[in-house]
Amino acid sequence: MKKLTSLLIVLFITTAFVQYANAQSPVSFGLKGGLNISNLHGSDLEPDAKTGILLGAVLEINAPVLPFGVESGIYYSQKGAELSGDNFDSEVKLDYIEVPVMAKFQLGPPGPITPSFAIGPYLGFNINAEQEGSFGEFTGTGDISDDIKGTEFGGVAAVGLDFNLGVTKLNGTARYSYGFTSVWDDSDIDSDRNAVFSLAVGIMF
């Protein structure tokens, strides 16, 4: 029992020290997760939006005194769209690893709740591409990785609310990302760009 109590005390002190060190540092880390609503903008196929998930590890570097900082991280983002026609339904599933670099601005004085705005570019790497469809009574899934461009360059803008809880910070974010490059590897096709609206929540340490 004494060993367990001592272990808990050491764990508590270590956690408090790490949180205190993070509170004194302009650099903070965190996790975010949420919902993607994606579509293929500019497509001649008239697709419908599909839902997916957004998961990421976040890094923030805040400028001392100034209401300005840089937010980056690495995200797993599910994109794509749904297609439909006469006796035909199909879903294009595109999964990416994304690295955004955004300038983040606080839209008010520091307080328990601080609104923010962030904007910047992102670089995406396609890690999975498949098309799942049904035609009449027939259904199937096919790998379309050879038809999808391996990298994607785009821009992202986000608005959010930070809830300051002392050593930690909760946040809610609405963001929109748009691909500047076509999803297709065919150089003759310069359309079908990823367009994604996301709602995410996170915690920063």
Buried (B, 14 or more C-beta within 10 A) or exposed (E): EEEEEEEEEEEEEEEEEEBEEBEEEEEBBBBBBBBBBBBBBEBEEEBEBBEBBBBBBBBBEBEEEEBEBBBBBEBBBBBBBBBBEEEEBBBBBBBBBBBBBBEBBBEEEEEEEBEBBBBBBBBBEBEEBBBBBEEEEEEEEEEBBEBBBEEBEBBBBBBBBBEBEEBBBBBBBBBBBBBEBBBBBEEEBEEBBBBBBBEBBBBBE
